[in-house]
Amino acid sequence: MEILRCKTMGTWLSLLFLFGWKTDDISAAKILGLMPTPSPSHHIWNRALMLALAERGHEVTVISPDPEKHPVANYTDIVIEEAYERINDSGFNYESMSTQTFIENSLIWFQWGQDACEFGIASKGAKKLMALQGKETFDVIIIDLGVEECFLGFVPLFNNPPVIAITAYGSPPWFNTIVGNPQILSFTSSYILPFTDHMTFLQRMVNFVLHNVIVYYRTFHHLPNMDNIAQKYFGNSAPLPSEIEKNISLVMVNTHFSVDFPRPLVPAMIPVGGMHIKPGKELPSDLKNFLDNANNGAIFFSLGTNVRSDKMSAVKLKAFLDAFSELPQRVLWKWESDTLPGQPKNVMLGKWLPQNDILAHPNIHLFMSHAGMLSSQEAIYHGVPVVGIPFLADQFVNIVKLATHGLGVELVYDTLSKQTILDAVHTVLGNHSYRDNMKKLSAIYRDQQETPLQRAVFWTEYVLRHGGSSLRSVSADLTWYQYFLIDVIAVLIIGISLIFVLLYLALRKIYRTVAPVTRITKSKQQ
């Protein structure tokens, strides 16, 4: 399918693309977005791509727990109802995960995905999408392939169009497997380990073991569970998600080499880190006045969309209140309740705050964050240093990356106190190198031929035009022993061993033939 035909010269085509202008001569495709993850931050990232495709003139249908508040005419939402209530009822506790081991964290995350898949597929929204079989066709399917693979069961319902996998969750190892991208464990750490690309021997050993534990668990436990859920709702004869994912045409990962460390990429793996970020917009008047009048600067404190500040323990809450009350800076705090007893005079609260626009304000000198992927990228884009308080999954990795580049420091939630909070804040604000390093990295991060969102749109339309077969590496189809040349090495070892054995036998034969003659000759001479 031809997506874009421009009648002007190539220079104008480049300008039109780079500045996001549309031409009138465009063929609209039908695009289905499978976005089942019950996480608001994921949908901030996913929605950026889906809305951009709708603005390009494509007909976009999205199933998710987060309907678009201001949809465009050719953007249709199918809602997975009560997703957040159900995931909260499952007993998933973000705060407790801050003290768990990396393996425990991963296993709980897979269980979270299984729960989300079970009630997501059983939802009225999923049934509404199933009812479109035979009535609707789609030219491409885009899926948020975190840990809810059961939604791949929708692909055969619509005659197996090309599939693009995306995730706001960095670059999980199964994305490498799907497209045959090399994951060289000597300098590429697991997506949940807080290691850099310069690992010690012990770190490389831990990295190797944990990576393979995750791959083993996903392959032999998690994916079979996803297959069972899919068969339960799509029928026993339906293709399995574990098989469908092997035919994914393209993956887009939320990474950028400037902070995620350089690594090899096959053509079918496209880095679009920070594709949700836009230049800051004008703030609402109350926020603008609060920050404009922050003569000593301001601190923005937000624990993201999953961890709620108003649910933290009384001890932790008191530590933050006591620490903030002693700071000369103003503090803008994402607080999910109506009131905060003991709120310091220099603190302003907001249930929902436009994070990207706030970070763009020149008086924001520090971002106290959960070190989520999207928040970290926004901090880098706007050049704001970070005090990171990680709770789960990739957040531990993100703050290590920021600290490694001199962009911030980590504050351990389990042991935080008034003094550790003040120490972390004073460390970053009292040393200009953190802000200087952030400004330098921000310049590198922004210095791209096109924006990450434009790149994501281009490669989506590339798959619409050409399919994904031209991008796919044959390495994705090799067995493990073929990929690592184990069979070749084994044959070479056997062959070389045979040569040495034959040489040994030949020499022994010669020795046994010559030795008696030598002894007889010496005997005669004597």
SESEVEX-152705 format. One record per residue (C-alpha): x, y negated, z negated. Coordinates in nm, 2 decimals, padded with zeros to 4 digits. Layout:
// SESEVEX-152705
{east X; north Y; up Z}
...
//
This chain:
// SESEVEX-152705
{east 00.00; north 00.00; up 00.00}
{east 00.13; north -00.34; up 00.09}
{east 00.10; north -00.57; up -00.22}
{east 00.25; north -00.89; up -00.10}
{east 00.30; north -01.02; up 00.26}
{east 00.46; north -01.36; up 00.29}
{east 00.45; north -01.54; up 00.63}
{east 00.72; north -01.79; up 00.54}
{east 01.10; north -01.75; up 00.54}
{east 01.28; north -01.53; up 00.28}
{east 01.39; north -01.83; up 00.08}
{east 01.03; north -01.93; up 00.02}
{east 00.94; north -01.57; up -00.07}
{east 01.21; north -01.57; up -00.34}
{east 01.08; north -01.90; up -00.48}
{east 00.73; north -01.78; up -00.48}
{east 00.83; north -01.47; up -00.68}
{east 01.06; north -01.63; up -00.92}
{east 00.81; north -01.90; up -01.02}
{east 00.52; north -01.66; up -01.03}
{east 00.32; north -01.83; up -00.76}
{east 00.07; north -01.62; up -00.58}
{east -00.01; north -01.61; up -00.21}
{east -00.36; north -01.58; up -00.07}
{east -00.26; north -01.28; up 00.14}
{east -00.26; north -01.00; up -00.12}
{east -00.41; north -00.65; up -00.14}
{east -00.56; north -00.58; up -00.48}
{east -00.49; north -00.24; up -00.63}
{east -00.69; north -00.07; up -00.90}
{east -00.48; north -00.02; up -01.21}
{east -00.57; north 00.18; up -01.52}
{east -00.39; north 00.11; up -01.85}
{east -00.39; north 00.38; up -02.12}
{east -00.30; north 00.19; up -02.44}
{east -00.41; north 00.41; up -02.73}
{east -00.16; north 00.30; up -03.00}
{east -00.33; north 00.14; up -03.30}
{east -00.07; north -00.13; up -03.35}
{east -00.14; north -00.50; up -03.26}
{east 00.22; north -00.57; up -03.18}
{east 00.22; north -00.30; up -02.91}
{east -00.08; north -00.46; up -02.75}
{east 00.08; north -00.80; up -02.75}
{east 00.36; north -00.65; up -02.54}
{east 00.13; north -00.43; up -02.32}
{east -00.12; north -00.70; up -02.26}
{east 00.14; north -00.93; up -02.12}
{east 00.19; north -00.69; up -01.83}
{east -00.17; north -00.60; up -01.78}
{east -00.28; north -00.96; up -01.77}
{east 00.00; north -01.05; up -01.54}
{east -00.11; north -00.78; up -01.30}
{east -00.47; north -00.91; up -01.32}
{east -00.35; north -01.26; up -01.24}
{east -00.18; north -01.12; up -00.93}
{east -00.53; north -01.02; up -00.81}
{east -00.53; north -00.65; up -00.91}
{east -00.84; north -00.49; up -01.07}
{east -00.72; north -00.39; up -01.41}
{east -00.90; north -00.15; up -01.65}
{east -00.75; north -00.10; up -02.00}
{east -00.85; north 00.14; up -02.28}
{east -00.72; north 00.03; up -02.61}
{east -00.81; north -00.06; up -02.97}
{east -00.74; north -00.42; up -02.90}
{east -00.98; north -00.58; up -02.64}
{east -00.86; north -00.90; up -02.48}
{east -01.01; north -01.21; up -02.64}
{east -01.00; north -01.41; up -02.33}
{east -01.01; north -01.17; up -02.03}
{east -01.00; north -01.28; up -01.67}
{east -01.27; north -01.18; up -01.43}
{east -01.09; north -00.87; up -01.29}
{east -00.98; north -00.74; up -01.63}
{east -01.20; north -00.48; up -01.79}
{east -01.17; north -00.36; up -02.15}
{east -01.27; north -00.02; up -02.28}
{east -01.25; north -00.02; up -02.66}
{east -01.13; north 00.26; up -02.88}
{east -01.36; north 00.18; up -03.17}
{east -01.26; north 00.19; up -03.54}
{east -00.90; north 00.29; up -03.45}
{east -00.74; north 00.07; up -03.73}
{east -00.99; north 00.19; up -03.99}
{east -00.93; north 00.55; up -03.90}
{east -00.55; north 00.52; up -03.91}
{east -00.57; north 00.34; up -04.25}
{east -00.80; north 00.61; up -04.38}
{east -00.54; north 00.87; up -04.28}
{east -00.32; north 00.75; up -04.57}
{east -00.04; north 00.61; up -04.36}
{east 00.16; north 00.38; up -04.59}
{east 00.41; north 00.14; up -04.43}
{east 00.55; north 00.01; up -04.75}
{east 00.65; north 00.36; up -04.88}
{east 00.83; north 00.44; up -04.55}
{east 01.10; north 00.18; up -04.64}
{east 01.25; north 00.43; up -04.89}
{east 01.23; north 00.75; up -04.67}
{east 01.50; north 00.92; up -04.48}
{east 01.53; north 00.88; up -04.11}
{east 01.41; north 01.23; up -04.04}
{east 01.11; north 01.18; up -04.27}
{east 01.03; north 00.86; up -04.10}
{east 01.04; north 01.03; up -03.76}
{east 00.82; north 01.32; up -03.86}
{east 00.56; north 01.09; up -04.02}
{east 00.56; north 00.88; up -03.70}
{east 00.48; north 01.19; up -03.49}
{east 00.20; north 01.28; up -03.74}
{east 00.07; north 00.93; up -03.71}
{east 00.06; north 00.98; up -03.33}
{east -00.13; north 01.30; up -03.36}
{east -00.39; north 01.14; up -03.58}
{east -00.42; north 00.85; up -03.35}
{east -00.46; north 01.08; up -03.05}
{east -00.72; north 01.29; up -03.22}
{east -00.96; north 01.01; up -03.30}
{east -00.87; north 00.81; up -02.99}
{east -00.96; north 01.09; up -02.75}
{east -01.28; north 01.16; up -02.95}
{east -01.39; north 00.79; up -02.94}
{east -01.68; north 00.65; up -02.75}
{east -01.44; north 00.45; up -02.55}
{east -01.26; north 00.76; up -02.43}
{east -01.59; north 00.93; up -02.34}
{east -01.68; north 00.61; up -02.14}
{east -01.35; north 00.65; up -01.95}
{east -01.41; north 01.02; up -01.89}
{east -01.75; north 00.93; up -01.74}
{east -01.58; north 00.74; up -01.46}
{east -01.44; north 01.06; up -01.31}
{east -01.57; north 01.09; up -00.96}
{east -01.71; north 00.74; up -00.97}
{east -01.38; north 00.54; up -00.99}
{east -01.03; north 00.58; up -00.84}
{east -00.71; north 00.42; up -00.95}
{east -00.39; north 00.35; up -00.75}
{east -00.16; north 00.37; up -01.05}
{east -00.19; north 00.45; up -01.42}
{east 00.02; north 00.27; up -01.68}
{east 00.05; north 00.44; up -02.02}
{east 00.19; north 00.33; up -02.35}
{east 00.38; north 00.66; up -02.41}
{east 00.48; north 00.63; up -02.77}
{east 00.36; north 00.93; up -02.96}
{east 00.00; north 00.97; up -02.81}
{east 00.08; north 01.18; up -02.51}
{east -00.26; north 01.35; up -02.52}
{east -00.39; north 01.05; up -02.32}
{east -00.19; north 01.18; up -02.02}
{east -00.49; north 01.41; up -01.98}
{east -00.67; north 01.13; up -01.81}
{east -00.43; north 01.14; up -01.51}
{east -00.58; north 01.45; up -01.34}
{east -00.93; north 01.31; up -01.38}
{east -00.85; north 01.04; up -01.13}
{east -00.66; north 01.26; up -00.88}
{east -00.31; north 01.22; up -01.01}
{east -00.21; north 00.87; up -00.90}
{east 00.15; north 00.76; up -00.98}
{east 00.21; north 00.71; up -01.35}
{east 00.43; north 00.44; up -01.51}
{east 00.53; north 00.49; up -01.88}
{east 00.60; north 00.18; up -02.09}
{east 00.67; north 00.13; up -02.46}
{east 00.73; north -00.17; up -02.69}
{east 00.92; north 00.08; up -02.90}
{east 01.27; north 00.02; up -02.76}
{east 01.39; north 00.32; up -02.57}
{east 01.29; north 00.65; up -02.73}
{east 01.48; north 00.96; up -02.62}
{east 01.20; north 01.12; up -02.43}
{east 01.20; north 00.84; up -02.19}
{east 01.55; north 00.94; up -02.09}
{east 01.44; north 01.30; up -02.05}
{east 01.14; north 01.21; up -01.83}
{east 01.35; north 01.03; up -01.57}
{east 01.68; north 01.21; up -01.62}
{east 01.86; north 00.92; up -01.77}
{east 02.19; north 01.01; up -01.94}
{east 02.19; north 00.97; up -02.32}
{east 02.56; north 00.99; up -02.41}
{east 02.56; north 01.04; up -02.78}
{east 02.92; north 00.94; up -02.83}
{east 02.82; north 00.57; up -02.80}
{east 02.44; north 00.57; up -02.76}
{east 02.28; north 00.60; up -03.10}
{east 01.94; north 00.76; up -03.17}
{east 01.66; north 00.51; up -03.15}
{east 01.60; north 00.53; up -03.53}
{east 01.96; north 00.53; up -03.66}
{east 02.12; north 00.21; up -03.77}
{east 02.44; north 00.27; up -03.58}
{east 02.61; north 00.05; up -03.32}
{east 02.78; north 00.17; up -03.01}
{east 03.11; north 00.20; up -03.20}
{east 03.04; north 00.50; up -03.42}
{east 03.27; north 00.68; up -03.66}
{east 03.32; north 01.06; up -03.64}
{east 03.06; north 01.11; up -03.92}
{east 02.81; north 00.88; up -03.75}
{east 02.86; north 01.06; up -03.42}
{east 02.79; north 01.39; up -03.59}
{east 02.48; north 01.25; up -03.77}
{east 02.37; north 01.10; up -03.44}
{east 02.41; north 01.43; up -03.25}
{east 02.23; north 01.63; up -03.51}
{east 01.93; north 01.39; up -03.56}
{east 01.89; north 01.33; up -03.19}
{east 01.86; north 01.71; up -03.13}
{east 01.63; north 01.76; up -03.43}
{east 01.39; north 01.50; up -03.28}
{east 01.41; north 01.64; up -02.93}
{east 01.35; north 01.99; up -03.07}
{east 01.06; north 01.88; up -03.29}
{east 00.89; north 01.69; up -03.01}
{east 00.94; north 01.97; up -02.76}
{east 00.83; north 02.27; up -02.97}
{east 00.59; north 02.11; up -03.22}
{east 00.46; north 01.76; up -03.13}
{east 00.40; north 01.82; up -02.75}
{east 00.22; north 02.16; up -02.82}
{east -00.01; north 01.97; up -03.06}
{east -00.07; north 01.71; up -02.79}
{east -00.15; north 01.99; up -02.54}
{east -00.40; north 02.14; up -02.78}
{east -00.58; north 01.81; up -02.84}
{east -00.59; north 01.75; up -02.46}
{east -00.74; north 02.10; up -02.40}
{east -00.99; north 02.04; up -02.67}
{east -01.14; north 01.74; up -02.49}
{east -01.04; north 01.79; up -02.12}
{east -01.09; north 02.17; up -02.11}
{east -00.87; north 02.48; up -02.13}
{east -00.80; north 02.48; up -01.76}
{east -00.69; north 02.11; up -01.75}
{east -00.32; north 02.03; up -01.68}
{east -00.12; north 01.99; up -02.00}
{east 00.03; north 01.65; up -02.10}
{east 00.37; north 01.82; up -02.15}
{east 00.36; north 01.91; up -01.78}
{east 00.21; north 01.58; up -01.66}
{east 00.48; north 01.37; up -01.81}
{east 00.74; north 01.55; up -01.60}
{east 00.60; north 01.38; up -01.29}
{east 00.60; north 01.02; up -01.43}
{east 00.74; north 00.79; up -01.16}
{east 00.89; north 00.51; up -01.36}
{east 00.95; north 00.41; up -01.72}
{east 00.99; north 00.05; up -01.85}
{east 01.17; north 00.01; up -02.18}
{east 01.17; north -00.29; up -02.42}
{east 01.55; north -00.34; up -02.43}
{east 01.81; north -00.59; up -02.31}
{east 02.19; north -00.52; up -02.31}
{east 02.27; north -00.84; up -02.49}
{east 02.16; north -00.69; up -02.82}
{east 02.08; north -00.33; up -02.75}
{east 02.43; north -00.25; up -02.63}
{east 02.52; north -00.17; up -02.27}
{east 02.44; north 00.18; up -02.15}
{east 02.39; north 00.36; up -01.82}
{east 02.05; north 00.35; up -01.65}
{east 01.90; north 00.54; up -01.36}
{east 01.69; north 00.35; up -01.11}
{east 01.37; north 00.48; up -01.26}
{east 01.44; north 00.32; up -01.60}
{east 01.37; north -00.05; up -01.59}
{east 01.47; north -00.27; up -01.89}
{east 01.20; north -00.54; up -01.95}
{east 01.30; north -00.64; up -02.30}
{east 01.09; north -00.93; up -02.43}
{east 00.85; north -00.94; up -02.14}
{east 00.58; north -01.08; up -02.38}
{east 00.79; north -01.39; up -02.46}
{east 00.69; north -01.73; up -02.32}
{east 00.82; north -02.08; up -02.38}
{east 00.67; north -02.23; up -02.70}
{east 00.34; north -02.42; up -02.67}
{east 00.20; north -02.71; up -02.87}
{east 00.11; north -02.60; up -03.23}
{east -00.22; north -02.67; up -03.40}
{east -00.22; north -03.00; up -03.57}
{east -00.19; north -02.86; up -03.93}
{east 00.11; north -02.64; up -03.85}
{east 00.27; north -02.91; up -03.64}
{east 00.24; north -03.17; up -03.92}
{east 00.37; north -02.92; up -04.18}
{east 00.68; north -02.84; up -03.97}
{east 00.74; north -03.19; up -03.83}
{east 00.76; north -03.32; up -04.19}
{east 01.00; north -03.05; up -04.31}
{east 01.29; north -03.28; up -04.37}
{east 01.51; north -03.00; up -04.50}
{east 01.40; north -02.75; up -04.24}
{east 01.15; north -02.47; up -04.26}
{east 01.15; north -02.09; up -04.30}
{east 00.90; north -01.87; up -04.13}
{east 00.81; north -01.56; up -04.32}
{east 00.61; north -01.28; up -04.15}
{east 00.61; north -00.90; up -04.20}
{east 00.44; north -00.84; up -03.86}
{east 00.11; north -00.70; up -03.77}
{east 00.12; north -00.36; up -03.95}
{east 00.27; north -00.45; up -04.29}
{east 00.05; north -00.68; up -04.49}
{east 00.21; north -00.93; up -04.73}
{east -00.10; north -00.93; up -04.95}
{east -00.06; north -00.56; up -05.01}
{east 00.29; north -00.57; up -05.15}
{east 00.34; north -00.48; up -05.52}
{east 00.30; north -00.75; up -05.79}
{east 00.67; north -00.72; up -05.87}
{east 00.78; north -00.78; up -05.51}
{east 00.53; north -01.06; up -05.47}
{east 00.65; north -01.24; up -05.78}
{east 01.01; north -01.22; up -05.65}
{east 00.91; north -01.40; up -05.33}
{east 00.71; north -01.66; up -05.51}
{east 00.99; north -01.73; up -05.76}
{east 01.25; north -01.75; up -05.48}
{east 01.05; north -01.97; up -05.25}
{east 00.97; north -02.21; up -05.53}
{east 01.34; north -02.29; up -05.57}
{east 01.41; north -02.36; up -05.20}
{east 01.43; north -02.71; up -05.06}
{east 01.30; north -02.59; up -04.73}
{east 00.93; north -02.55; up -04.65}
{east 00.80; north -02.20; up -04.60}
{east 00.53; north -02.10; up -04.36}
{east 00.40; north -01.76; up -04.47}
{east 00.18; north -01.51; up -04.28}
{east -00.05; north -01.42; up -04.57}
{east -00.36; north -01.20; up -04.48}
{east -00.59; north -01.31; up -04.77}
{east -00.77; north -01.63; up -04.84}
{east -00.57; north -01.74; up -05.15}
{east -00.24; north -01.67; up -05.31}
{east -00.23; north -01.72; up -05.69}
{east 00.09; north -01.91; up -05.79}
{east 00.14; north -02.05; up -05.44}
{east 00.44; north -02.29; up -05.45}
{east 00.39; north -02.64; up -05.33}
{east 00.64; north -02.60; up -05.04}
{east 00.46; north -02.29; up -04.90}
{east 00.18; north -02.30; up -04.64}
{east -00.02; north -01.99; up -04.57}
{east -00.19; north -01.85; up -04.26}
{east -00.38; north -01.53; up -04.19}
{east -00.28; north -01.55; up -03.83}
{east 00.00; north -01.76; up -03.70}
{east 00.13; north -01.82; up -03.34}
{east 00.47; north -01.66; up -03.41}
{east 00.63; north -01.73; up -03.07}
{east 00.52; north -02.10; up -03.08}
{east 00.64; north -02.14; up -03.44}
{east 00.98; north -02.00; up -03.37}
{east 01.01; north -02.25; up -03.08}
{east 00.98; north -02.54; up -03.32}
{east 01.31; north -02.72; up -03.38}
{east 01.27; north -02.74; up -03.76}
{east 01.25; north -02.36; up -03.80}
{east 01.59; north -02.27; up -03.94}
{east 01.53; north -01.91; up -04.05}
{east 01.30; north -01.63; up -03.97}
{east 01.23; north -01.38; up -04.26}
{east 01.09; north -01.08; up -04.07}
{east 01.03; north -00.71; up -04.09}
{east 01.28; north -00.68; up -03.80}
{east 01.03; north -00.54; up -03.56}
{east 01.14; north -00.52; up -03.20}
{east 00.91; north -00.80; up -03.07}
{east 00.99; north -01.03; up -03.36}
{east 01.36; north -00.98; up -03.32}
{east 01.34; north -01.05; up -02.95}
{east 01.14; north -01.37; up -03.01}
{east 01.40; north -01.48; up -03.26}
{east 01.68; north -01.42; up -03.01}
{east 01.49; north -01.60; up -02.73}
{east 01.44; north -01.91; up -02.95}
{east 01.78; north -01.89; up -03.12}
{east 01.65; north -01.85; up -03.48}
{east 01.87; north -01.64; up -03.72}
{east 01.70; north -01.37; up -03.92}
{east 01.68; north -01.22; up -04.27}
{east 01.54; north -00.87; up -04.19}
{east 01.33; north -00.66; up -04.43}
{east 01.29; north -00.33; up -04.25}
{east 01.02; north -00.08; up -04.34}
{east 01.01; north 00.19; up -04.08}
{east 01.13; north 00.34; up -03.75}
{east 01.33; north 00.11; up -03.52}
{east 01.32; north -00.18; up -03.77}
{east 01.63; north -00.04; up -03.95}
{east 01.81; north -00.02; up -03.61}
{east 01.70; north -00.37; up -03.51}
{east 01.84; north -00.55; up -03.82}
{east 02.17; north -00.36; up -03.79}
{east 02.20; north -00.48; up -03.43}
{east 02.13; north -00.84; up -03.54}
{east 02.38; north -00.81; up -03.82}
{east 02.64; north -00.66; up -03.60}
{east 02.62; north -00.96; up -03.36}
{east 02.63; north -01.20; up -03.65}
{east 02.27; north -01.31; up -03.61}
{east 02.13; north -01.23; up -03.95}
{east 02.14; north -01.01; up -04.26}
{east 01.94; north -00.73; up -04.41}
{east 01.73; north -00.75; up -04.72}
{east 01.65; north -00.41; up -04.86}
{east 01.28; north -00.41; up -04.97}
{east 01.31; north -00.14; up -05.23}
{east 01.57; north -00.33; up -05.43}
{east 01.48; north -00.69; up -05.35}
{east 01.45; north -00.94; up -05.63}
{east 01.44; north -01.32; up -05.66}
{east 01.82; north -01.33; up -05.66}
{east 01.87; north -01.10; up -05.36}
{east 01.61; north -01.31; up -05.17}
{east 01.79; north -01.63; up -05.25}
{east 02.13; north -01.48; up -05.18}
{east 02.01; north -01.37; up -04.83}
{east 01.86; north -01.70; up -04.75}
{east 02.16; north -01.90; up -04.87}
{east 02.40; north -01.67; up -04.68}
{east 02.23; north -01.74; up -04.35}
{east 02.14; north -02.10; up -04.39}
{east 02.48; north -02.19; up -04.56}
{east 02.68; north -02.04; up -04.27}
{east 02.63; north -02.22; up -03.94}
{east 02.79; north -01.92; up -03.75}
{east 02.46; north -01.73; up -03.77}
{east 02.27; north -02.01; up -03.59}
{east 02.56; north -02.07; up -03.35}
{east 02.57; north -01.70; up -03.26}
{east 02.20; north -01.69; up -03.21}
{east 02.22; north -01.99; up -02.97}
{east 02.49; north -01.82; up -02.77}
{east 02.30; north -01.49; up -02.75}
{east 01.98; north -01.67; up -02.66}
{east 02.16; north -01.83; up -02.36}
{east 02.27; north -01.48; up -02.25}
{east 01.93; north -01.33; up -02.31}
{east 01.76; north -01.60; up -02.10}
{east 02.02; north -01.59; up -01.82}
{east 01.83; north -01.34; up -01.59}
{east 01.76; north -01.35; up -01.22}
{east 01.39; north -01.33; up -01.30}
{east 01.19; north -01.31; up -01.62}
{east 01.13; north -00.96; up -01.77}
{east 00.76; north -00.99; up -01.70}
{east 00.82; north -01.07; up -01.33}
{east 01.05; north -00.77; up -01.32}
{east 00.78; north -00.55; up -01.47}
{east 00.52; north -00.68; up -01.22}
{east 00.76; north -00.62; up -00.93}
{east 00.84; north -00.26; up -01.02}
{east 00.47; north -00.19; up -01.08}
{east 00.40; north -00.31; up -00.73}
{east 00.70; north -00.13; up -00.60}
{east 00.54; north 00.20; up -00.72}
{east 00.21; north 00.09; up -00.56}
{east 00.39; north 00.03; up -00.23}
{east 00.62; north 00.33; up -00.22}
{east 00.54; north 00.57; up -00.50}
{east 00.81; north 00.67; up -00.74}
{east 00.99; north 00.96; up -00.57}
{east 01.26; north 00.74; up -00.42}
{east 01.36; north 00.63; up -00.78}
{east 01.36; north 00.97; up -00.94}
{east 01.69; north 01.13; up -01.03}
{east 01.71; north 01.51; up -00.97}
{east 01.88; north 01.54; up -01.31}
{east 01.53; north 01.52; up -01.46}
{east 01.45; north 01.86; up -01.30}
{east 01.77; north 02.04; up -01.40}
{east 01.78; north 02.29; up -01.68}
{east 02.00; north 02.20; up -01.98}
{east 02.28; north 02.44; up -01.87}
{east 02.27; north 02.30; up -01.51}
{east 02.28; north 01.94; up -01.64}
{east 02.58; north 02.00; up -01.86}
{east 02.74; north 02.23; up -01.61}
{east 02.75; north 02.51; up -01.86}
{east 02.70; north 02.77; up -01.59}
{east 02.98; north 02.63; up -01.38}
{east 03.21; north 02.60; up -01.69}
{east 03.12; north 02.96; up -01.79}
{east 03.20; north 03.09; up -01.44}
{east 03.53; north 02.90; up -01.44}
{east 03.62; north 03.03; up -01.78}
{east 03.53; north 03.39; up -01.68}
{east 03.72; north 03.35; up -01.35}
{east 04.03; north 03.21; up -01.51}
{east 04.02; north 03.47; up -01.79}
{east 03.99; north 03.75; up -01.52}
{east 04.29; north 03.60; up -01.34}
{east 04.50; north 03.61; up -01.67}
{east 04.37; north 03.96; up -01.75}
{east 04.46; north 04.08; up -01.40}
{east 04.80; north 03.91; up -01.42}
{east 04.86; north 04.07; up -01.76}
{east 04.77; north 04.41; up -01.63}
{east 04.99; north 04.37; up -01.32}
{east 05.29; north 04.26; up -01.53}
{east 05.23; north 04.54; up -01.77}
{east 05.22; north 04.78; up -01.48}
{east 05.54; north 04.64; up -01.34}
{east 05.71; north 04.65; up -01.68}
{east 05.61; north 05.01; up -01.73}
{east 05.74; north 05.10; up -01.39}
{east 06.07; north 04.91; up -01.41}
{east 06.15; north 04.98; up -01.78}
{east 06.22; north 05.36; up -01.75}
{east 06.44; north 05.30; up -01.44}
{east 06.64; north 05.04; up -01.63}
{east 06.68; north 05.28; up -01.93}
{east 06.81; north 05.56; up -01.70}
{east 07.05; north 05.33; up -01.52}
{east 07.20; north 05.21; up -01.85}
{east 07.22; north 05.57; up -01.97}
{east 07.42; north 05.68; up -01.67}
{east 07.65; north 05.38; up -01.70}
{east 07.73; north 05.48; up -02.06}
//
